[in-house]
Amino acid sequence: MRRKREVVEGQVYRKLGPSGGFWEVIAIRKDGMGTQHAQLKRSDDPKTLKTLSVSALLDAQQFEIVTES
């Protein structure tokens, strides 16, 4: 059985690739279908927000965790 990592508020992730950047998880929400989504705030521009599926955030080809709470 595969065990998923948990995403919690306060964790910081680094986006891999040319656009890069550090993103902090500020909220976790579920949609009507039960899928979890993480709302992220960019570290160098706090007014920039992004909402992603938690599964996309846990994809090692897109993001890597910087800190754990």
Beta strands, then each sheet from edge to edge (+ up, - down):
strand 1: 12-15
strand 2: 22-30
strand 3: 36-42
strand 4: 49-53
strand 5: 63-67
sheet 1: 4+ 3- 2+ 1- 5+
end
